C-alpha cells in the first residue's frame, strides 16, 4: 500500500509539473510582457523629452553657462581689480573709481595700475596712488601728473617699481 501511495504521488507530481520547455516558454512570455511594459514607459519618456527636453536642456545649458561666466568674472575681478579709497582732496575733484592692475611679461617688467578718472572740477597737479596689503601695510606707491578739465574723463596709468607685489595688493589709496 505504501508503495502504491508513493507511486501515485510521484505520478501526480510528474503530471502536474510543467516540463522544462513549458517553463521556458512561460518565462519567455513573461519576459516579453515585461519588456513590452518597459518599452511603453521608455516610449512615453521619449515623447516627453521630445516635447519638454529641448526647453529643459536649454535652461540647464544657460545655467551652466551663467556659472562659468560667473567664475570667469569672479576670477578676473579678484586678480586684476581692487578698491580705491580716495582721500578728501581726491574726492573734491573726482568721482569714486576702481583700479585695474596690469601685469606685463617678465621681459617688460612693467607693473601698472590703470584708473579711470572722471573730473568734477578742473584739476592740474600730482596724483599719488599707494598700494596696501592685507595687513594694511604700504607695499608700493606711484605718482603722476594729471591735467583734466571739469566733466572730462580719462584713463591714467600709475607705474610701479617691478619689485612691487601687486598680486598682494588688497586696496589702494589715492590723493
Backbone torsions as a table, in degrees:
resi	resn	phi	psi	omega
1	UNK	NA	-40.6	179.1
2	UNK	-62.8	-41.2	-179.1
3	UNK	-65.5	-38.3	-179.7
4	UNK	-66.0	-42.0	179.8
5	UNK	-64.0	-41.2	178.8
6	UNK	-66.8	-42.0	178.5
7	UNK	-63.2	-43.4	179.0
8	UNK	-63.2	-42.2	179.2
9	UNK	-63.4	-44.0	179.9
10	UNK	-64.0	-42.0	179.0
11	UNK	-63.0	-41.6	179.2
12	UNK	-64.0	-42.2	178.7
13	UNK	-64.0	-41.3	-179.1
14	UNK	-65.6	-40.2	-179.1
15	UNK	-71.5	-40.7	-176.3
16	UNK	-76.0	-25.9	-179.3
17	UNK	-78.6	143.3	177.0
18	UNK	-80.7	152.0	176.5
19	UNK	-74.7	167.2	179.4
20	UNK	-60.0	-40.6	179.0
21	UNK	-63.5	-41.8	179.8
22	UNK	-64.4	-40.6	178.2
23	UNK	-63.4	-40.1	179.6
24	UNK	-64.3	-42.2	-179.6
25	UNK	-65.4	-41.2	179.6
26	UNK	-65.6	-41.8	177.9
27	UNK	-62.9	-40.4	178.6
28	UNK	-63.5	-42.7	178.8
29	UNK	-63.1	-44.2	178.0
30	UNK	-62.6	-41.4	178.6
31	UNK	-63.9	-43.0	178.1
32	UNK	-61.2	-39.7	179.7
33	UNK	-66.0	-44.7	179.3
34	UNK	-62.4	-41.7	179.4
35	UNK	-66.1	-38.5	179.3
36	UNK	-62.5	-41.1	179.1
37	UNK	-65.0	-47.0	-179.7
38	UNK	-64.2	-38.2	177.9
39	UNK	-60.4	-41.5	178.4
40	UNK	-64.6	-40.1	177.7
41	UNK	-62.7	-45.3	-179.6
42	UNK	-65.3	-40.6	178.2
43	UNK	-61.1	-43.0	177.8
44	UNK	-63.4	-41.9	178.3
45	UNK	-64.5	-39.4	178.4
46	UNK	-61.4	-42.8	178.7
47	UNK	-64.9	-41.9	178.7
48	UNK	-63.1	-40.8	178.4
49	UNK	-64.8	-37.8	178.3
50	UNK	-62.2	-40.5	-177.7
51	UNK	-78.6	-46.9	-173.5
52	UNK	-102.9	-20.3	-173.6
53	UNK	-62.9	-37.2	-178.9
54	UNK	-62.1	-45.4	179.6
55	UNK	-65.5	-41.2	-179.9
56	UNK	-64.8	-44.0	179.9
57	UNK	-64.0	-39.9	178.9
58	UNK	-63.1	-44.5	179.5
59	UNK	-63.6	-44.7	179.3
60	UNK	-64.2	-41.8	179.7
61	UNK	-63.3	-40.7	178.5
62	UNK	-63.2	-42.7	179.0
63	UNK	-61.1	-45.4	178.5
64	UNK	-63.0	-42.6	178.8
65	UNK	-60.9	-42.1	179.0
66	UNK	-64.1	-39.0	178.2
67	UNK	-62.5	-45.8	-179.4
68	UNK	-63.7	-43.2	177.6
69	UNK	-60.7	-42.1	179.6
70	UNK	-62.7	-42.0	178.5
71	UNK	-63.3	-47.5	-179.7
72	UNK	-61.5	-44.7	-179.4
73	UNK	-63.7	-45.2	179.6
74	UNK	-62.0	-41.7	178.4
75	UNK	-62.7	-46.3	-179.3
76	UNK	-61.2	-45.5	-178.7
77	UNK	-65.7	-42.1	-176.3
78	UNK	-68.2	-30.2	-178.0
79	UNK	-88.1	-44.0	-168.9
80	UNK	-104.3	-15.6	-177.0
81	UNK	-113.1	145.3	178.4
82	UNK	-140.8	157.3	175.9
83	UNK	-75.9	149.4	175.5
84	UNK	-119.4	121.9	178.6
85	UNK	-97.2	110.3	-177.0
86	UNK	-81.4	141.0	173.2
87	UNK	-84.0	167.6	-173.3
88	UNK	-55.6	-41.4	-178.2
89	UNK	-64.1	-34.4	178.9
90	UNK	-72.6	-44.1	-179.4
91	UNK	-58.8	-33.3	-179.1
92	UNK	-66.9	-26.9	-174.5
93	UNK	-111.5	-18.9	-173.4
94	UNK	-136.4	158.0	173.2
95	UNK	-74.3	164.4	173.9
96	UNK	-59.3	153.3	-177.3
97	UNK	-147.3	168.3	174.6
98	UNK	-120.2	157.1	179.3
99	UNK	-110.5	140.3	173.3
100	UNK	-116.7	120.1	-179.7
101	UNK	-83.8	135.3	-179.2
102	UNK	-122.0	126.6	-178.2
103	UNK	-111.5	120.1	177.7
104	UNK	-88.9	176.6	178.6
105	UNK	-67.6	162.9	179.6
106	UNK	-61.0	-29.3	179.5
107	UNK	-67.5	-41.4	-178.5
108	UNK	-73.2	-35.1	-178.5
109	UNK	54.0	33.7	178.9
110	UNK	-100.4	128.8	173.9
111	UNK	-126.3	121.9	-179.7
112	UNK	-140.7	161.4	177.4
113	UNK	-125.2	125.3	-179.5
114	UNK	-101.4	134.3	177.4
115	UNK	-129.2	138.2	177.0
116	UNK	-95.5	114.6	-178.4
117	UNK	-96.0	135.1	172.3
118	UNK	-121.8	114.8	-172.5
119	UNK	-83.9	130.5	172.7
120	UNK	-86.7	-28.8	-178.4
121	UNK	-138.5	167.0	171.5
122	UNK	-62.3	139.1	179.1
123	UNK	-141.9	130.7	173.3
124	UNK	-140.7	116.8	-178.7
125	UNK	163.6	-167.3	-178.4
126	UNK	-90.8	143.3	170.5
127	UNK	-118.2	138.4	179.3
128	UNK	-121.8	125.5	178.3
129	UNK	-112.7	125.1	179.6
130	UNK	-114.1	138.1	178.3
131	UNK	-101.5	136.7	-179.8
132	UNK	-127.2	145.0	177.7
133	UNK	-90.9	-174.4	-177.4
134	UNK	-64.8	-23.4	178.1
135	UNK	-86.8	10.0	-179.9
136	UNK	62.9	29.6	177.0
137	UNK	-101.0	136.0	177.1
138	UNK	-67.4	132.3	179.7
139	UNK	-121.4	0.7	176.7
140	UNK	175.5	158.8	175.8
141	UNK	-150.6	156.3	-180.0
142	UNK	-144.4	146.4	-179.1
143	UNK	-126.6	141.9	174.1
144	UNK	-147.6	156.3	177.3
145	UNK	-91.9	134.5	-180.0
146	UNK	-125.8	144.9	176.3
147	UNK	-139.6	105.3	-175.1
148	UNK	-141.7	140.8	-178.5
149	UNK	-91.1	157.5	178.1
150	UNK	-53.9	137.5	179.7
151	UNK	68.3	6.9	172.6
152	UNK	-91.8	166.5	177.9
153	UNK	-144.1	148.6	177.5
154	UNK	-162.3	156.0	173.2
155	UNK	-85.6	139.8	173.7
156	UNK	-128.0	144.0	-178.4
157	UNK	-113.2	118.3	174.2
158	UNK	-92.5	120.4	-179.1
159	UNK	-95.1	131.8	-179.7
160	UNK	-110.9	154.7	174.8
161	UNK	-56.8	144.9	-177.2
162	UNK	-61.1	-20.6	-179.4
163	UNK	-84.9	-6.1	178.3
164	UNK	-71.7	126.9	-178.4
165	UNK	-88.4	83.6	-178.1
166	UNK	-65.9	-25.8	177.0
167	UNK	-64.2	-25.1	-179.8
168	UNK	-88.0	-3.5	-176.9
169	UNK	-69.9	125.2	177.9
170	UNK	-91.7	-37.5	179.3
171	UNK	-161.7	169.0	177.5
172	UNK	-123.8	155.3	166.6
173	UNK	-118.2	150.9	179.1
174	UNK	-137.0	139.3	175.0
175	UNK	-143.5	NA	NA
